[in-house]
């Protein structure tokens, strides 16, 4: 992202600012020391200027020791008036009793003879030690220096006879100091200004290569590796520019290699027959190939990207990401029992690990095992059904044979019945084994088909005629079910290439089923019609019908809608399965339409190519 940097955010501004602040801090420190030292020197000079000569203090002390106070006060006044120092604002002489004995100001002569309340005077008289103080007069708005010096007896230095109070105006001193300070700070500001400009120029020269490197790195980030930085020297910045150039070359090479690997990977993934999913370390999908989308029934890749693999595969309630990462599962079978059209998938997981062992994601491979699973289920179901179907008649035969062996064969009434049951069950097992052998040959592709052109109209009529003869034969037997067959057939000759024997077996199976499940007095309707390239036969009954949930299984092996009734009527449960296999061998299709409680209709569609002209007639005339 190339965001414009404001000047105050740039590194050159920061370098200049740091340089200016350091210069300012240096000048401030130097200025503070300079002004402080200047103040001390000026104050020392000022104190020397306002200090009273020693002889003045001696003369004043002498006057304070005299007993004639009036004469002494006049002398004190004379001494004070003789002091010619314009710096001193006022001088007061106070005796040991804190009484003011004289003052240098004419305006304060009225205070002579009064006691002084000044705390410095009291401290000086009490401690025999000089005291100084700087005062600010709010009235005159001026600063003053006050110095109180003790006056001692000439004969005894420890005997304080009074004090001299001296007050001097400091404004001249501070005015001088302020003027010098103002000059210094003005010079400092000018110096800082020049220093700041110089710092900006220097920082600009320093940061110019850095700015070029910043632009180059942004260019690299956008995927543009063209151009190289100019290396201006062998200093740190020059070495950094060279490193950026090398980095650009390395990144360009790595990017080209990565893109080539990505194209190769995408090509491999897109041509894989298995689905592949890849996740990040949190288990969210980041890569999906087209096969995986098809197997999962997802239209767009964006519908599942960034979603958890547990949610996409429906494993949230059974497993965690940790279990998948730790490779605790060999594989998982995904089988949606509710959706029969959904494929059955074998899912295997493998963690993506770096050399350090850190797991960065998962790879999930989806393998379609629908056919294998269905074959295994069908084989298991087939074995179970065969075992069950054979066990039932065998059990019955065993029971009757045991009864005969126990003496029932000697009973002239029971023995024939038992033998008849054994014969029927044996024939039933033989039919079942023959049917199983037929299906096995069809499954293995070894069954022999004798194709020939047959007039399907005549063959269908011939098969139905046989059932009409059975109807007439059983009409006199009151125990037999009564039914009739209606025909709606075309009168046109339709020549179809089929195996007549196997086709007859299919029609027999369907009509026999229609007879079994039709009610007494029911009507079985047979139809034959021609389409553009097919002939379609249908056989309808008025029986119980087939529930909708069982329609998709009606051609399965050993499947019965009503198992008890089917076994009672001697069915093996393989007739419709054999019929479907035969029709498929003949290149046709078979299906059923049924309404529960109203009957069923079985349809057979066979490929048909109509002949142009009367080919058979022409051939016969040529032969004659």
N, C-alpha and C positions, 0 to 999 in steps of 0.2 A: 504494500500500500504506500503510494507516494504522496505523503501529506506535507504541504508547505510549512516550513518551520519559521515561526515569527522571530524577529531580530532578538527580542529579549529572551527567547528560548534557545538561541544558538550558542554554540560553545565559544565562538569568538567574543560574544557579549559577556559570557561568564568569565573568560580569561581576562578581558579588559576590566570587568568589574572587580575581580579579585585583585588585579594589579593596582587599580585605583584605590580600593579599600585598604590594601596594605600600605600604599603610599600615604594615604590620608591618616591611617593609624600611626605611621612612623612620624609624620609631621605633627600630629596632635601630641604624641608623647614628647617629641623634642620641644614643641612649643610650650607644653605644660611645664617641663623642666626649666626651659629658658625663662618663662615668665615668672616662675617661682623663684628662680635664682635672682632675676632682676629685681623682684619685689624685696627679697632679703637684702640685696646690696643697697637699694634705695632707702629702705627702712634703716639700715645701719648708718648710712650717711646722714639721714635725716635726724636720727637720734644724736649723732655727734654734733650736728648743727644746733640742736635745741638744748644740749646739755649745758648747764650753768657752770661757769668757772669755779674752781675750788675756793678761791679767795672770796667769791660772793657768798658761798655757803658758810665760810668761816666768819665773815662779817655779820651775817644774819644770826648765826649761833651766838656770837658775842653779844649782840643787841638783846637777844632773848634772855640772857643771863643777868641783865641789869635790872636793878630794883626800880629805877625810875622808868615806869612804863610809858609815860607820855613822851619823854625825851627819846626813849628807845623806838617808839612807834614812828616818830618823825624821822629818825635816822633810817628806819627800815623803809619808809616811803621814799627817802632820798636814794637809798641803794637800789630800790626797784626801778625808779625812774631813770637811773643811770644805765640800766641794761638796755642796749640798743640791738634787738634781735626781732626782725619783722616776722620771722616764722612763728614765734611764740605768741599765742593769743592772750594768755593771762597767766600771771604768777601770783600765788597766794602764800603768805607766811603764816603758819599756825603754831602757837606755843604748845607746851606739853599738856595743857588743859583743853586742847582742841579749840581754843579761842583764836579767831582770825585776827592777826595783828597788823596785816597790811595786804594790799592788792595792787596790781599794776594797772588795772582798768579804772578809769574815772567813773564809769557807770555803775561800778560795784563797790564804791567806797562806803556805801551805807551798810555793807555787811561786816565792816571792821568792828571788832568788839563783840561780835556774835559767835556763838559756838558753831563749829562745822559739823555737819551730819554725814559727810562723805565717808563711805565705808573704807576706801583706800587710805584715807588720812588716819582713821582709827586703827586700821591694821598696821600701818607704818609706825605710829606712836607706840603701839603695844608690842610690836615685834622687833623694833630697831632694824628694819629691813625695808629697802626700797620696793615699791609696787608700781607696775605699769598696767595700762588698759587702753584699748581702742574703743571709742564711743561713736555712736551715730546720733546726731542731733536732729530730731524730727522737725524742729522749728526752722532751722537754717538749712536742713537737708545736707549737712556736711559731716565728714568723718574727722574725728579728733584723736590725738595721741595724748594720753594723760600719764604723767610721771610724778610720783610722790617720793621725795627723798628725805630721810630722817636727818635732823640737825642734832649733833652731839656736843657735849661740853668739851672744851679744849683740854681740860685737866683730866677728864674721865670719859673715854670713848664709849663706855657702856651707859652713860647718863644721857638720855634723850631729852633735849630741851625744846624740841619742836620739829616741824617738818615744812618742806617747801613743796607746794602743789603747783605743778606746771602743766599747762594745757596748750597743745600746738595743733594747728589745722593741717590735716593730711591730704587735702584735696589736690594740692600741687603734685604730691608724690604719686597719687593714683592716676591723676590726669596724664602724667608723664608715662606711667606704666601702661595705661590704656592706649595711648598713642603709639607706643612701641609695639604693643600686642596687635593693634589694628593693622599696622604696617606688616607685621609678621604674618598674620592670618590672610591678608590680601595676597601677599607673596605666595603663601601656601596654596591658596585657591588657584592662583595662576599656574603654579607648578603642577597641581593635581590635574588641571585642565589639559596642560601640555602632555602630562604623563598618560592621561586617559586616551588622548588622540594617538599618542605613540603606541600605547598598548593595543588599541584597536587595529592599527596598521600591522603590528607584529603578530597579533592573534590571527588576523586575516591571512597572513602569509603562512602561519602554522596550520590553520584549519583548511586552507584551500585543497591540499592533497587529501585531507580527511573527507571533505565534501565530494571530491571526485570519487573516492572509494565508496562513499555512501550511495552515490548515483549508480556506480558500477554494481554494487550488491543488489540494489533494487532492480536493475536491468537483469541480473542473473535470476532473481526471484521471479521475474516475469517470463523466464525461459529464453531470454535473448543473451547468447554467449558471445556475440560478435564484439570486436574491438578489445583493446588492451590499455591498461593504465600506463602512463608515462612515469618511469622511475627516475626521479630527479637527483637522487643521491644514494649514499650507502648508509644513511642514518636509519633510525627506527622507522620513520615514516616511509622511507624508500624500501626497506625490507618488508614492511607491511603491504605496500603496493605490489611488490613482487609476489608475496604470498597470495594476495587476492587474484592476481593473474593466473597463478598455478591452480588456485581453487576453482576458477572459472573453467579452466581446461579439464580438470578432474571431474567437475560436476557435469560438464557437457558429455564427457565420455561415459560417465555413469548413467546419465539420463538416456543416452542412445542405447546403452546396453540394457537398461531397465525397460525401455519401450520395446526393444526387440524381444526380450524375455516375456513381456506382457502380451505382445502379439502372438508369440509362440504358445503361451499358456492359453490365451483365448481361443486360438485355433484348436489346440488339443481338447479344451473343455467343450467347445461347440461340436466337435466330432465324436465325443465320447458317447457310448451307448448307455452309460450309467449317469445318473444325476449326481452333481457335485455341489455341495454347499460349503462355504467358508465363513467363519465368524471371527469377531474380535475377541479380546480376552474376557469380555463380559457376556459372551454368548449371543451377541446380536449379529445378524447376517450382514455380510459385506460383499459376498460374491455368490452368484447363482448362475449355473449354465442353463441352456435352453431345455436340455433333457430333464433336468430337475423341475423346471416350470411345468412341463408336460405331465410328469409323473404326479406332481402335487395338484394338478388341475388349476394352475394359476395362469392368468392371461399376461399380466405385466410383471416385470421384474421389480418395479417400484412398489408393488402391493405387499411384498414381504421383506424388502430390504430394511435394515435397521430394526427389525422385529426379532424377538428372542427365538432361537431355534426350538426351544421347548414348546412355544406357542404354535409355531409353524407346523411342527410334527405332531402336536397334540400329546406331548410327553410331560406336561407341567405337573400333573398329579402323581406321576410315577417316579420321575427321576429329577435330579438337580444338575446344575452345570458342573458342580464339583465332581459328581460321579462320572460324568462324561469326560472331564479333563483328566481324572485319575485313571481313565481307561478301565473302569470296573466292569464295563459291559462288552462282551464279545461282539454281539450284534443284537438288534431289536427288529422284530417283525411288526410292521404296520399293516393291520387288516381291519378295514371298516366293514364290520359285519352288516351294518344297516344299508350300506350302498354296495350292491353287488357289482356295479359297473366300475367301482374304484379299484385300481390295481393293488396287488399285495406287494409290499416293498420290504426288502431286507436292508436294514440301515446299520452301517458300521461307522464308528467314530475314531478319530486319531488326533491327538493334540499337536499343535504347531509349536515347536520349542526352538529357542535360540541356543547357541553354543553353551551359554551359561546355565541352561536348563530352565530359563524363565519361559513360561507358557504365554504365547501371544494370541492364541486363538485355537479354533477347532476346524478340522476338515471332516465333513460328513459325506459319505458315499451312499447313494440310493440305487439299489439293484432291483429290477422288476422280476419277482419270482412268482408272478401270478400263475403262469402255466405250470410250473413245478408244483406249487402248492395245490392247485386244483387237481393235477394228476395224482398227487399223493392222496388227496382226500377221496378222489374217485376210486383209486385202487383200494384204499382202506374200506370205503363204503361198498365197493364191489365184492371184496372178499367177505365182508360181513354179511352182505345180502345173499351171496352164494351159499355161505355156511348156513345161514338161517333157512333159505329156501330148500336146501337139501336135507337139513336136519329134520324139518317137519315131516316130509314123506317117509324118510328113513325111520323116524321114531314110530310113525304109524305102522309101517311094514313090520318093524321089529315086534311091536305089541301084538299084531295079529298072528305073526309066525309063532311067537311064544305061546299064544293061546291055542293055536293049532297043535303045537308040540305037546302041550299039556293035555291033549285029548279031544280038543274041539273038532279035529278032522273026522272023528268017528260020528259026529252028530250030522245027520244028512241035511238038516235044515240050516244049521249055522255055518258048516264048513264051506259050502259054495259062496255064501255071502262074504266070509272072511277072505277066501281066495280071490273073489272079485275085487275087493278093496286092495289087496296086495297087487293084483294086476294093474288096477287103475293108477296106484301110486308109483308103480314101477314105470308104467308108460309115461307118467307125468315127469319123472326124473329123466327118462330117456329124451323126452321132448326138450326139457330144460338143457340137458347136456348138448343136444344137437344144436339148440339155439346158441348156446355159449360158444360152441365150436364155430358156428357161422360168424358170430360177432368177432371172434378171435381172428379168423381168416380175413375178415374185412379190415380189422385194425392193422393187421400185418401187411395188408395189400396183396395177399396171395390168392384171394378169391378169384375165380374165373368167371368172366362175364361174356356170355354169348349174345352179342348184339346182332340184331337183324331188323329190317324195316317191317313193321307190323301195322295193320289197320287198327288203330287204337279203338275205334268205334266198335268194330266187330269183336275184338278181344274183350272189351269191357262188357259188351252184351253177353258174350259167352260165359264169362265168370258169373254174371248176375243170373243167367239162366240156370246154372247149377244150384244156386240158392233157391230159385223158384221151385225146382224139382224137390228140394228138401222140404219146402213149405207144403207142397202137395202131399208128400209122403207122411208128414207129421200132422196133417190136418185132422185125421181120424183119431189121433191119440189125444184124449182130453187132458192128459198130464203135461203135454207140451205147450209151450208159450205160443200164442198166435200173433203173427206179425205179417206185414206186407211190404213189398218193395215197389216204389214208384220210380219211373225213369223219365228223365228229361235230357235226351241225347240228341246230338246233331245227326242229320241224315247224310252228311258229307263224309266221304272217305278221308280219314286223316292218317297219313302214313308217318309213323314215328319210329326212330331207331332205338329199340329197347331190347332187354332180355325178357322174353315172354314168361319164362318160368318164375323168375324173381319178381317181375311185375305182378304176376298172378298171386304170388305169396303175399305181397304188400296189400292187394285188394282184399284177399281172404282175411288177413289180420284185422283190417279196419272194419269190414262188414261183420265179422264174427264179434268184434267189440260192440258194434252198434246193436247186434242181436242180443248180446248178453245184457246190455244196460237199458234196452228199450222196454217199456212197460208192455203188459199183455194187451194185444190189439194195436200196438204202436205201428207207425209207418216210417220206413227207412227210405229216404229220397236220394237217388243217385243222379248226378248231373254231369254233362260233358259239354264244354264249349271251346271255341277256338278264338285266340287273340292273334295279333299280328305275327308273333314268333313263338308262341307257346300254346299248348293245349292244357286246359285246367279241368281236373276231375274233382268232384266234391261228393262226399257221402255224409248225410245228415241223419240224426236219430232224434227221438223225442224222450230221451232218458233223463237221468238226474242232472246231467250237466257237470261241468268241472268248475270248482271254485277258482276265482281269479288268481289267488295266490299260488295255485298249483299249475297254472297254464304253462309257465316257463319250465316246469320239470316233467311234463307229461311224456316227453320222449326220452327221459333218463332211464337207465337200466334198473329194473326191479322196482320202479316207482309205481305205486298204486294210490289212487285217490281213496278208495275204500278197500283196505287190505283184506279184511275178513271176508267180504263178499267176493273179492277176486279169487282168493284161494279156494273158496267154496265152489266157484265155477270152473276151477281147474286152470286158471291163468298162471303163466310163469313170470309175468312182469317184464318180458323181453320182446314181445311182439312189436310194439310201437318203436322200440329202439332199433330192432332189425329193419323195420319198414323205413325209418329215417336213413339208416346207413345205405340201404338198397337204392332209395330215391337219389341220395347223394352220388352213388356210383353211376347212376343213369344220367347225371348232370342236371337233375331237377331239384325241386324244393318241396317240403311238406310242412304244413302248419295247421293249427286248429283254432277255431273260434267257438266259444261256448258261453251260454248263459245258464247259471246255476238254476236248476229246477225246470228248465225248458229244453234242454238237449244240447248236443254238440255237433259241429260240422268240421270234418277233416278235409283239407284241400291238398291236392297234388298238382304241381306245375311241372310240365316236361317241355324241354326245348323242341321246337317244331319249325321245320323249313318247308313251306308249301311248294309243291311242284308246279311249274308253269306248263300249261297244256296237259294233254292226257298222255303222259309219258308211258304209263303201263299199257294203255291201249295201243299206242304206236309200236311198242316193243312186241306185243302179242301179234299184231298184224304182220310185222316183218317176219316173225317166227313162222306164221302160217304160210 
